[in-house]
Amino acid sequence: MRASVMALPFRRTTAAAVPTMRWHRRLVVCLLSSLTLLHAPAAMAVLGGDEATIQEDQKRMKAQRRLAVAGTFQVHEISSPDGSTVKEFVAANGTVFAVVWHTRLKPDLEQLLGSHHSEYAAAASEAMKRPGIKRGVVLRRGDVVVHSSGHLNAFVGKAYVPSLIPVGFNIDDIR
């Protein structure tokens, strides 16, 4: 008697199929991350913009705002329920000269930097061309300086416009 061999309904995983499965996982993670970002409160403080945007930021983030006055400038700190904070440094003339963020989700730098975003984008594009992993970046281009770093659930950074900084202000105080 001959024993018959039945084909089992198992699917063989080939080496070519493994990258495809990983690609699908990456796609799912990207889609879920995108959905999360759509529900994230956006900060709208515009670097070089008017102080009036601060109240809009507070409402948009559904956050509380604290004001600290220190000589020739004010610091508006907006804290959201998830622990994210955005600080806006305002000169006596009502212009936002610096912005600092400590957020869970990556902030929208186009909104934070306003008209200075194009300078930042050009410098960031050049920085990405250099080899290596970039967790923290310091960019100086034109009239804007941006320090940014982050990893999952922790993004920190600051941006300022040197020409807008009040006389006597110490750049190290932007934190």
N, C-alpha and C positions, 0 to 999 in steps of 0.2 A: 504494500500500500504506500502510496505516495502522499505525503502531507502537502496540502495546498497552502500556499502562502497568500494571505489576504493583504491587500493594500490598505494600510491604515489611513484614516482621514486626517492625518497630521500634515501640516504644511511645513516644509523645510525652509529654514531661514538661511538664505545665502548671504554671502558677504556683500553683495550688491544691494540686498534689501535692507540691511542695517542702517546705512546712511539715510535711506528713505524714511524709515521709522523715526530716526532722530530729527529729520527735517519736519515731520508732522508734529512732533512734540514741541519743537521750536515755534512752529506756526501757532499752535494752541496757546503757548505761553505768551507770545507776542499779542495775540488777539485779546487774551484776558488782561494783559497789562494795558492795552489801549483802552479797553472799557473802563478800567480803574482810573486812568488818567482823565477820561471824559467827565468823571464825577468829582475830580479833585478841585478844590477851590483855587481859583486863579488869582494870583497877586497882580495888581495893575499899577503899582507904583512906577512912575515913569522917571527914569534918570534924566535930570535936566528939565523936568516938567514942573508943574505948579503944585503947590501944597493942597489945592482943592481935591486932588485925586485920592488923598489919604482916606477921607470918609467913604468914598466909593469902594476902596479896597477893604475897609472894615466890614461894610455891608456884604460885599461879594464873598468874603472869606467866612462870614458869619462868626466874627471874632471880636475880641475885646481889644481896646486900644488904650495904651498908656502914653502919656506925654511927659518928657523930661526936658527942661530948659537948662541950657548950660552956656551962659555968656552970649556969644554971637550966633548960636545955632540951637535948634530943637531936635530931639529924637522922638519920633513916633514909633512905638513898638506895637505891632499888631500880632496878637496870639490867637491861634485857632484852637478849637477843642481837641484836635488830634496831636497837639504839641508843636505844630509848626509855627515859626515866628518870622516876621519880616520887619526889619527896622529901616526907617526912612529918615535920613539926616537932611534937615531943611535949614537953609541959610536965612538970615534976617530978612532978606528980600523975598522970601517965600518960594525959593527954587530948591528942588530936591537935588543935592549934590552927591549923595552916596546912598546906596541901598545894600543891606546885608540880609541874607536869608539862611535859615536853619529849618529845612523842611523834610517831611517824609518822602514826598514825591518831587521829582525834578521840576523846578519852576519853569514857567514860560519866559525864557530870557528875552524873547522878542518884545514882550510886554514890559518886562522890568527895565530893559535898556533903552527902549524907545528908539529915537533917531540914531542912537549909537550902536544899534544892533548890527548894522551892516559892517561896521569896523570890526566888531567882535567876531562876526561870522567869517570874515576874510582871514583874520588871525587864527581862528580855530581850525579853519580848513588847512592852512599851512602847517599848523602844529600836528594835525592828524596824518600828514604825509610822512612825518618823521617816524622811524620804526620805534617800537616799544609800546608797553601798556601805559595808558594815560589815566591815572586816577585823580591827579590834581594838575590843574593848568593855571599858569599865570600869563595873562596876555596884556601887552601894552601896545596900543596902536592908536595913532592919531591922538585924540583928546579923551581917551577912555582907558581905564585899567580895570581888568576883571581877574579875580582870584576865584577859582571854582574847583570843587572836588566833591566826590560822592561815591556811594555804593548803595546797594539795596536798602531802601527805607531811611537813608540819611544823606541829604544833600546840603552842603554848606558853601557859602561863597559871599563875596562882596564885590561891588563895582562902584567906581567913583570917577568923577570928571575933575582932574586937577585944576582946570581953569575956573571951576565954579566953587572951589573950596574957599571958605572965608579966611581972611588974614588972621594969622595966629592959631589956626586950627592944626592939630597934630594928626597926621595921616594914620598913625598907630592907634588913634582913638576910634577908628572905624572897625568895630568888631561886634 
